[in-house]
Amino acid sequence: MPILDRRVNQFIEDKDARVSVGIDFPLARVGNSDGYFKTTKTTVESIKNNIRLLLQTEQNERVFQPNLGMNIRALLFEQITEDITIQIENNIMDVFQTWLPFIDLRDIKIIKKDDLNQININIVFNIKKTPNSLESVQVIFGGVGGGTSNTSEMVGGY
């Protein structure tokens, strides 16, 4: 007879902390017995990594999946108007619906910092199976002196 899992957050609470959920990014070698690469231990950490990677991936960058990703870096040197911001938000919603359908987007904030040549994207989301738990991710594109991507994460949930 199967054992039913009756926990409230059964879809985001990981049962065994010794089991890794995914590979953590950026790739880094770990010297312990956990494996060769640094890993994520929870489903939420893994989803946050997936969101960061999806936003940072340019379309046509993946060889056999040319539609994966967004072209946000191309906007670093553009004049960000209200129309462009709405277009970016709609594009994020479409891309998430295609590639991360198990996530509900609650809020998207796009902040353009012209003096630093940066675009900051703050996303508040929840996993569809647990609508009461909000999480957030912040992705920073660009910066002074270059067009490299830097990522950071807001501490804790929303």
C-alpha positions, 0 to 999 in steps of 0.5 A: 500500500502506498504512503500518501504525502500529506505535507502542505508544501509537498511539491517544494519541500525536499524530503532528503537533504542528501539528495541533489536536485540539480547542478548549481550555476555558475559551474564550479568544482566541489572537492567533497563526496557530493559529486564533481560539480556544485549542486542545488539541494532544493527544488526552489533553488533549482527553479531559481537557477532555471529562471536565471539561465532562461533569461540570460540565454540568447535566442539561437544560442542553443544549437538544437533549441533555437527558440530557447531564451530571450534577447535581453542583452540587445536592449542594453544600448536601446532607449527603454520606453514604456512600450519596450518595457511592456514588450519585455514583460510580455516576452518573459510571460510567453517564454515562461509559459513555453519553457517553465509552465509549472511557474506562475509569474506574480510580478515582473519589474524592469529597471533600466539604469542608464548611468550604469548601462544596466537592466535589472529584472526582478521576478516574483513567482510561485510554483503552481502546485503551491500558490501560497509560497512566493519566491523572487529572483533578480537578474542584472544585465550589463554594467559599467564597462561591459556587456557581461551578465551578472546575477544576484538573488534577493535574499529569502522569499518575497 
